[in-house]
Amino acid sequence: MRVKRTTVYLCQLKDITVLFPGDIHRLAEFILDCSEADRINDITHQSNIRHSKPTLHGLAKHFAELTQVHVPNVMKKLEVRKR
């Protein structure tokens, strides 16, 4: 079963708190910056590799790896923003 993709904007993550205010937003901003830098690097080096855009689940996994908070707990906080 395919999950319907919904665009979530960075500003929608500003008010989410898992450990401290703005933690998810700050991490998402960093991941997006890294993703953009990677895309620019690929263009510069004429790479044919396509990178997918970051997802909420991917963001939750990164957050969990860094903080030892379980992914389902992070996803519960992010579910609010899917409306």
Backbone atoms as SQL, in Angstrom:
CREATE TABLE atoms (id INTEGER PRIMARY KEY, chain TEXT, resi INTEGER, resn TEXT, atom TEXT, x REAL, y REAL, z REAL);
INSERT INTO atoms VALUES
  (1, 'A', 1, 'MET', 'N', 0.836, -1.183, 0.000),
  (2, 'A', 1, 'MET', 'CA', 0.000, 0.000, 0.000),
  (3, 'A', 1, 'MET', 'C', 0.880, 1.244, 0.000),
  (4, 'A', 2, 'ARG', 'N', 0.660, 2.108, -0.951),
  (5, 'A', 2, 'ARG', 'CA', 1.430, 3.342, -1.039),
  (6, 'A', 2, 'ARG', 'C', 0.839, 4.397, -0.124),
  (7, 'A', 3, 'VAL', 'N', 1.702, 5.110, 0.518),
  (8, 'A', 3, 'VAL', 'CA', 1.293, 6.201, 1.393),
  (9, 'A', 3, 'VAL', 'C', 1.204, 7.469, 0.564),
  (10, 'A', 4, 'LYS', 'N', 0.124, 8.198, 0.727),
  (11, 'A', 4, 'LYS', 'CA', -0.032, 9.457, 0.009),
  (12, 'A', 4, 'LYS', 'C', 0.958, 10.473, 0.569),
  (13, 'A', 5, 'ARG', 'N', 1.732, 11.071, -0.298),
  (14, 'A', 5, 'ARG', 'CA', 2.721, 12.053, 0.125),
  (15, 'A', 5, 'ARG', 'C', 2.060, 13.416, 0.297),
  (16, 'A', 6, 'THR', 'N', 2.375, 14.031, 1.399),
  (17, 'A', 6, 'THR', 'CA', 1.862, 15.357, 1.698),
  (18, 'A', 6, 'THR', 'C', 3.047, 16.279, 1.926),
  (19, 'A', 7, 'THR', 'N', 3.022, 17.447, 1.330),
  (20, 'A', 7, 'THR', 'CA', 4.088, 18.407, 1.533),
  (21, 'A', 7, 'THR', 'C', 3.946, 19.041, 2.904),
  (22, 'A', 8, 'VAL', 'N', 5.024, 19.029, 3.651),
  (23, 'A', 8, 'VAL', 'CA', 5.068, 19.680, 4.955),
  (24, 'A', 8, 'VAL', 'C', 6.155, 20.739, 4.862),
  (25, 'A', 9, 'TYR', 'N', 5.794, 21.962, 5.166),
  (26, 'A', 9, 'TYR', 'CA', 6.743, 23.065, 5.078),
  (27, 'A', 9, 'TYR', 'C', 7.503, 23.215, 6.385),
  (28, 'A', 10, 'LEU', 'N', 8.725, 23.678, 6.282),
  (29, 'A', 10, 'LEU', 'CA', 9.589, 23.845, 7.445),
  (30, 'A', 10, 'LEU', 'C', 8.921, 24.680, 8.531),
  (31, 'A', 11, 'CYS', 'N', 8.217, 25.721, 8.146),
  (32, 'A', 11, 'CYS', 'CA', 7.564, 26.590, 9.126),
  (33, 'A', 11, 'CYS', 'C', 6.497, 25.846, 9.937),
  (34, 'A', 12, 'GLN', 'N', 5.956, 24.753, 9.398),
  (35, 'A', 12, 'GLN', 'CA', 4.953, 23.974, 10.117),
  (36, 'A', 12, 'GLN', 'C', 5.565, 23.192, 11.286),
  (37, 'A', 13, 'LEU', 'N', 6.875, 23.095, 11.324),
  (38, 'A', 13, 'LEU', 'CA', 7.544, 22.333, 12.369),
  (39, 'A', 13, 'LEU', 'C', 8.026, 23.210, 13.524),
  (40, 'A', 14, 'LYS', 'N', 7.849, 24.520, 13.394),
  (41, 'A', 14, 'LYS', 'CA', 8.384, 25.459, 14.394),
  (42, 'A', 14, 'LYS', 'C', 7.885, 25.210, 15.807),
  (43, 'A', 15, 'ASP', 'N', 6.639, 24.887, 15.974),
  (44, 'A', 15, 'ASP', 'CA', 6.057, 24.777, 17.315),
  (45, 'A', 15, 'ASP', 'C', 6.116, 23.371, 17.913),
  (46, 'A', 16, 'ILE', 'N', 6.757, 22.439, 17.232),
  (47, 'A', 16, 'ILE', 'CA', 6.838, 21.073, 17.745),
  (48, 'A', 16, 'ILE', 'C', 7.989, 20.973, 18.744),
  (49, 'A', 17, 'THR', 'N', 7.695, 20.355, 19.866),
  (50, 'A', 17, 'THR', 'CA', 8.707, 20.146, 20.903),
  (51, 'A', 17, 'THR', 'C', 8.740, 18.673, 21.264),
  (52, 'A', 18, 'VAL', 'N', 9.920, 18.074, 21.174),
  (53, 'A', 18, 'VAL', 'CA', 10.101, 16.712, 21.653),
  (54, 'A', 18, 'VAL', 'C', 10.908, 16.772, 22.945),
  (55, 'A', 19, 'LEU', 'N', 12.100, 17.345, 22.885),
  (56, 'A', 19, 'LEU', 'CA', 12.930, 17.490, 24.084),
  (57, 'A', 19, 'LEU', 'C', 13.016, 18.943, 24.553),
  (58, 'A', 20, 'PHE', 'N', 13.083, 19.857, 23.590),
  (59, 'A', 20, 'PHE', 'CA', 13.137, 21.284, 23.923),
  (60, 'A', 20, 'PHE', 'C', 12.511, 22.068, 22.772),
  (61, 'A', 21, 'PRO', 'N', 12.054, 23.281, 23.048),
  (62, 'A', 21, 'PRO', 'CA', 11.366, 24.060, 22.011),
  (63, 'A', 21, 'PRO', 'C', 12.221, 24.249, 20.749),
  (64, 'A', 22, 'GLY', 'N', 11.624, 23.935, 19.616),
  (65, 'A', 22, 'GLY', 'CA', 12.288, 24.150, 18.332),
  (66, 'A', 22, 'GLY', 'C', 13.265, 23.065, 17.922),
  (67, 'A', 23, 'ASP', 'N', 13.357, 21.983, 18.680),
  (68, 'A', 23, 'ASP', 'CA', 14.353, 20.958, 18.378),
  (69, 'A', 23, 'ASP', 'C', 14.127, 20.302, 17.014),
  (70, 'A', 24, 'ILE', 'N', 12.909, 19.951, 16.715),
  (71, 'A', 24, 'ILE', 'CA', 12.594, 19.312, 15.422),
  (72, 'A', 24, 'ILE', 'C', 12.837, 20.287, 14.276),
  (73, 'A', 25, 'HIS', 'N', 12.425, 21.520, 14.436),
  (74, 'A', 25, 'HIS', 'CA', 12.604, 22.539, 13.401),
  (75, 'A', 25, 'HIS', 'C', 14.083, 22.744, 13.091),
  (76, 'A', 26, 'ARG', 'N', 14.901, 22.827, 14.119),
  (77, 'A', 26, 'ARG', 'CA', 16.331, 23.057, 13.919),
  (78, 'A', 26, 'ARG', 'C', 16.988, 21.892, 13.192),
  (79, 'A', 27, 'LEU', 'N', 16.617, 20.675, 13.557),
  (80, 'A', 27, 'LEU', 'CA', 17.174, 19.506, 12.883),
  (81, 'A', 27, 'LEU', 'C', 16.693, 19.445, 11.433),
  (82, 'A', 28, 'ALA', 'N', 15.428, 19.705, 11.211),
  (83, 'A', 28, 'ALA', 'CA', 14.873, 19.684, 9.848),
  (84, 'A', 28, 'ALA', 'C', 15.571, 20.723, 8.971),
  (85, 'A', 29, 'GLU', 'N', 15.821, 21.887, 9.525),
  (86, 'A', 29, 'GLU', 'CA', 16.509, 22.949, 8.782),
  (87, 'A', 29, 'GLU', 'C', 17.917, 22.490, 8.390),
  (88, 'A', 30, 'PHE', 'N', 18.603, 21.856, 9.323),
  (89, 'A', 30, 'PHE', 'CA', 19.945, 21.350, 9.045),
  (90, 'A', 30, 'PHE', 'C', 19.911, 20.278, 7.954),
  (91, 'A', 31, 'ILE', 'N', 18.976, 19.352, 8.058),
  (92, 'A', 31, 'ILE', 'CA', 18.859, 18.278, 7.060),
  (93, 'A', 31, 'ILE', 'C', 18.545, 18.855, 5.680),
  (94, 'A', 32, 'LEU', 'N', 17.655, 19.830, 5.618),
  (95, 'A', 32, 'LEU', 'CA', 17.338, 20.458, 4.333),
  (96, 'A', 32, 'LEU', 'C', 18.547, 21.178, 3.750),
  (97, 'A', 33, 'ASP', 'N', 19.317, 21.869, 4.603),
  (98, 'A', 33, 'ASP', 'CA', 20.526, 22.546, 4.130),
  (99, 'A', 33, 'ASP', 'C', 21.523, 21.537, 3.573),
  (100, 'A', 34, 'CYS', 'N', 21.691, 20.419, 4.263),
  (101, 'A', 34, 'CYS', 'CA', 22.606, 19.372, 3.792),
  (102, 'A', 34, 'CYS', 'C', 22.108, 18.769, 2.482),
  (103, 'A', 35, 'SER', 'N', 20.810, 18.567, 2.384),
  (104, 'A', 35, 'SER', 'CA', 20.219, 18.019, 1.171),
  (105, 'A', 35, 'SER', 'C', 20.438, 18.956, -0.015),
  (106, 'A', 36, 'GLU', 'N', 20.276, 20.241, 0.219),
  (107, 'A', 36, 'GLU', 'CA', 20.489, 21.239, -0.838),
  (108, 'A', 36, 'GLU', 'C', 21.962, 21.291, -1.243),
  (109, 'A', 37, 'ALA', 'N', 22.857, 21.230, -0.280),
  (110, 'A', 37, 'ALA', 'CA', 24.288, 21.241, -0.580),
  (111, 'A', 37, 'ALA', 'C', 24.664, 20.013, -1.398),
  (112, 'A', 38, 'ASP', 'N', 24.087, 18.879, -1.052),
  (113, 'A', 38, 'ASP', 'CA', 24.342, 17.637, -1.780),
  (114, 'A', 38, 'ASP', 'C', 23.843, 17.755, -3.214),
  (115, 'A', 39, 'ARG', 'N', 22.671, 18.359, -3.393),
  (116, 'A', 39, 'ARG', 'CA', 22.099, 18.533, -4.734),
  (117, 'A', 39, 'ARG', 'C', 22.995, 19.434, -5.577),
  (118, 'A', 40, 'ILE', 'N', 23.480, 20.521, -4.991),
  (119, 'A', 40, 'ILE', 'CA', 24.362, 21.451, -5.711),
  (120, 'A', 40, 'ILE', 'C', 25.657, 20.755, -6.086),
  (121, 'A', 41, 'ASN', 'N', 26.197, 19.958, -5.177),
  (122, 'A', 41, 'ASN', 'CA', 27.419, 19.209, -5.446),
  (123, 'A', 41, 'ASN', 'C', 27.216, 18.241, -6.611),
  (124, 'A', 42, 'ASP', 'N', 26.067, 17.588, -6.663),
  (125, 'A', 42, 'ASP', 'CA', 25.779, 16.666, -7.766),
  (126, 'A', 42, 'ASP', 'C', 25.728, 17.397, -9.097),
  (127, 'A', 43, 'ILE', 'N', 25.129, 18.585, -9.117),
  (128, 'A', 43, 'ILE', 'CA', 25.054, 19.373, -10.351),
  (129, 'A', 43, 'ILE', 'C', 26.454, 19.779, -10.794),
  (130, 'A', 44, 'THR', 'N', 27.277, 20.196, -9.829),
  (131, 'A', 44, 'THR', 'CA', 28.640, 20.627, -10.129),
  (132, 'A', 44, 'THR', 'C', 29.463, 19.497, -10.715),
  (133, 'A', 45, 'HIS', 'N', 29.251, 18.295, -10.221),
  (134, 'A', 45, 'HIS', 'CA', 30.047, 17.156, -10.678),
  (135, 'A', 45, 'HIS', 'C', 29.320, 16.307, -11.729),
  (136, 'A', 46, 'GLN', 'N', 28.246, 16.837, -12.290),
  (137, 'A', 46, 'GLN', 'CA', 27.503, 16.172, -13.366),
  (138, 'A', 46, 'GLN', 'C', 27.086, 14.753, -12.992),
  (139, 'A', 47, 'SER', 'N', 26.649, 14.570, -11.776),
  (140, 'A', 47, 'SER', 'CA', 26.218, 13.251, -11.320),
  (141, 'A', 47, 'SER', 'C', 24.798, 12.972, -11.810),
  (142, 'A', 48, 'ASN', 'N', 24.514, 11.710, -12.076),
  (143, 'A', 48, 'ASN', 'CA', 23.172, 11.317, -12.495),
  (144, 'A', 48, 'ASN', 'C', 22.355, 10.762, -11.330),
  (145, 'A', 49, 'ILE', 'N', 22.886, 10.847, -10.128),
  (146, 'A', 49, 'ILE', 'CA', 22.203, 10.312, -8.952),
  (147, 'A', 49, 'ILE', 'C', 21.066, 11.257, -8.555),
  (148, 'A', 50, 'ARG', 'N', 19.870, 10.692, -8.363),
  (149, 'A', 50, 'ARG', 'CA', 18.729, 11.483, -7.904),
  (150, 'A', 50, 'ARG', 'C', 18.529, 11.210, -6.426),
  (151, 'A', 51, 'HIS', 'N', 18.365, 12.273, -5.668),
  (152, 'A', 51, 'HIS', 'CA', 18.135, 12.140, -4.239),
  (153, 'A', 51, 'HIS', 'C', 16.681, 12.489, -3.947),
  (154, 'A', 52, 'SER', 'N', 16.068, 11.680, -3.094),
  (155, 'A', 52, 'SER', 'CA', 14.694, 11.986, -2.721),
  (156, 'A', 52, 'SER', 'C', 14.685, 13.101, -1.694),
  (157, 'A', 53, 'LYS', 'N', 13.558, 13.754, -1.588),
  (158, 'A', 53, 'LYS', 'CA', 13.427, 14.822, -0.604),
  (159, 'A', 53, 'LYS', 'C', 13.285, 14.215, 0.786),
  (160, 'A', 54, 'PRO', 'N', 13.747, 14.933, 1.797),
  (161, 'A', 54, 'PRO', 'CA', 13.602, 14.428, 3.166),
  (162, 'A', 54, 'PRO', 'C', 12.127, 14.200, 3.518),
  (163, 'A', 55, 'THR', 'N', 11.868, 13.186, 4.336),
  (164, 'A', 55, 'THR', 'CA', 10.505, 12.859, 4.758),
  (165, 'A', 55, 'THR', 'C', 10.368, 13.054, 6.262),
  (166, 'A', 56, 'LEU', 'N', 9.127, 13.086, 6.739),
  (167, 'A', 56, 'LEU', 'CA', 8.907, 13.192, 8.180),
  (168, 'A', 56, 'LEU', 'C', 9.438, 11.958, 8.892),
  (169, 'A', 57, 'HIS', 'N', 9.255, 10.797, 8.297),
  (170, 'A', 57, 'HIS', 'CA', 9.768, 9.581, 8.923),
  (171, 'A', 57, 'HIS', 'C', 11.299, 9.618, 8.975),
  (172, 'A', 58, 'GLY', 'N', 11.914, 10.098, 7.924),
  (173, 'A', 58, 'GLY', 'CA', 13.370, 10.241, 7.919),
  (174, 'A', 58, 'GLY', 'C', 13.836, 11.215, 8.985),
  (175, 'A', 59, 'LEU', 'N', 13.119, 12.310, 9.130),
  (176, 'A', 59, 'LEU', 'CA', 13.428, 13.295, 10.169),
  (177, 'A', 59, 'LEU', 'C', 13.316, 12.654, 11.547),
  (178, 'A', 60, 'ALA', 'N', 12.252, 11.881, 11.763),
  (179, 'A', 60, 'ALA', 'CA', 12.060, 11.200, 13.048),
  (180, 'A', 60, 'ALA', 'C', 13.195, 10.219, 13.317),
  (181, 'A', 61, 'LYS', 'N', 13.635, 9.499, 12.283),
  (182, 'A', 61, 'LYS', 'CA', 14.732, 8.541, 12.455),
  (183, 'A', 61, 'LYS', 'C', 16.028, 9.246, 12.823),
  (184, 'A', 62, 'HIS', 'N', 16.322, 10.353, 12.148),
  (185, 'A', 62, 'HIS', 'CA', 17.534, 11.120, 12.480),
  (186, 'A', 62, 'HIS', 'C', 17.462, 11.631, 13.919),
  (187, 'A', 63, 'PHE', 'N', 16.304, 12.164, 14.285),
  (188, 'A', 63, 'PHE', 'CA', 16.125, 12.691, 15.633),
  (189, 'A', 63, 'PHE', 'C', 16.329, 11.574, 16.660),
  (190, 'A', 64, 'ALA', 'N', 15.758, 10.412, 16.393),
  (191, 'A', 64, 'ALA', 'CA', 15.872, 9.275, 17.306),
  (192, 'A', 64, 'ALA', 'C', 17.323, 8.827, 17.464),
  (193, 'A', 65, 'GLU', 'N', 18.043, 8.791, 16.365),
  (194, 'A', 65, 'GLU', 'CA', 19.448, 8.386, 16.419),
  (195, 'A', 65, 'GLU', 'C', 20.280, 9.344, 17.261),
  (196, 'A', 66, 'LEU', 'N', 19.977, 10.619, 17.161),
  (197, 'A', 66, 'LEU', 'CA', 20.748, 11.630, 17.891),
  (198, 'A', 66, 'LEU', 'C', 20.386, 11.722, 19.364),
  (199, 'A', 67, 'THR', 'N', 19.142, 11.424, 19.704),
  (200, 'A', 67, 'THR', 'CA', 18.653, 11.701, 21.057),
  (201, 'A', 67, 'THR', 'C', 18.264, 10.472, 21.865),
  (202, 'A', 68, 'GLN', 'N', 18.215, 9.310, 21.231),
  (203, 'A', 68, 'GLN', 'CA', 17.771, 8.073, 21.882),
  (204, 'A', 68, 'GLN', 'C', 16.284, 8.099, 22.256),
  (205, 'A', 69, 'VAL', 'N', 15.521, 8.986, 21.643),
  (206, 'A', 69, 'VAL', 'CA', 14.060, 8.988, 21.786),
  (207, 'A', 69, 'VAL', 'C', 13.541, 8.039, 20.707),
  (208, 'A', 70, 'HIS', 'N', 12.638, 7.166, 21.039),
  (209, 'A', 70, 'HIS', 'CA', 12.140, 6.176, 20.084),
  (210, 'A', 70, 'HIS', 'C', 11.383, 6.846, 18.935),
  (211, 'A', 71, 'VAL', 'N', 11.584, 6.307, 17.733),
  (212, 'A', 71, 'VAL', 'CA', 10.962, 6.851, 16.526),
  (213, 'A', 71, 'VAL', 'C', 9.443, 7.017, 16.669),
  (214, 'A', 72, 'PRO', 'N', 8.702, 6.013, 17.193),
  (215, 'A', 72, 'PRO', 'CA', 7.248, 6.203, 17.313),
  (216, 'A', 72, 'PRO', 'C', 6.865, 7.411, 18.185),
  (217, 'A', 73, 'ASN', 'N', 7.672, 7.695, 19.196),
  (218, 'A', 73, 'ASN', 'CA', 7.384, 8.859, 20.042),
  (219, 'A', 73, 'ASN', 'C', 7.574, 10.164, 19.279),
  (220, 'A', 74, 'VAL', 'N', 8.586, 10.203, 18.432),
  (221, 'A', 74, 'VAL', 'CA', 8.816, 11.394, 17.611),
  (222, 'A', 74, 'VAL', 'C', 7.714, 11.511, 16.564),
  (223, 'A', 75, 'MET', 'N', 7.347, 10.387, 15.958),
  (224, 'A', 75, 'MET', 'CA', 6.293, 10.404, 14.934),
  (225, 'A', 75, 'MET', 'C', 4.964, 10.884, 15.500),
  (226, 'A', 76, 'LYS', 'N', 4.666, 10.552, 16.751),
  (227, 'A', 76, 'LYS', 'CA', 3.428, 11.040, 17.379),
  (228, 'A', 76, 'LYS', 'C', 3.395, 12.557, 17.409),
  (229, 'A', 77, 'LYS', 'N', 4.534, 13.157, 17.692),
  (230, 'A', 77, 'LYS', 'CA', 4.609, 14.625, 17.709),
  (231, 'A', 77, 'LYS', 'C', 4.447, 15.182, 16.293),
  (232, 'A', 78, 'LEU', 'N', 4.986, 14.486, 15.318),
  (233, 'A', 78, 'LEU', 'CA', 4.913, 14.951, 13.930),
  (234, 'A', 78, 'LEU', 'C', 3.559, 14.709, 13.296),
  (235, 'A', 79, 'GLU', 'N', 2.789, 13.753, 13.776),
  (236, 'A', 79, 'GLU', 'CA', 1.468, 13.461, 13.220),
  (237, 'A', 79, 'GLU', 'C', 0.552, 14.679, 13.277),
  (238, 'A', 80, 'VAL', 'N', 0.703, 15.486, 14.265),
  (239, 'A', 80, 'VAL', 'CA', -0.122, 16.681, 14.436),
  (240, 'A', 80, 'VAL', 'C', 0.000, 17.589, 13.224),
  (241, 'A', 81, 'ARG', 'N', 1.160, 17.620, 12.605),
  (242, 'A', 81, 'ARG', 'CA', 1.428, 18.524, 11.490),
  (243, 'A', 81, 'ARG', 'C', 0.947, 17.993, 10.139),
  (244, 'A', 82, 'LYS', 'N', 0.465, 16.783, 10.091),
  (245, 'A', 82, 'LYS', 'CA', 0.024, 16.203, 8.820),
  (246, 'A', 82, 'LYS', 'C', -1.356, 16.673, 8.395),
  (247, 'A', 83, 'ARG', 'N', -2.043, 17.417, 9.213),
  (248, 'A', 83, 'ARG', 'CA', -3.401, 17.869, 8.877),
  (249, 'A', 83, 'ARG', 'C', -3.428, 18.784, 7.693);
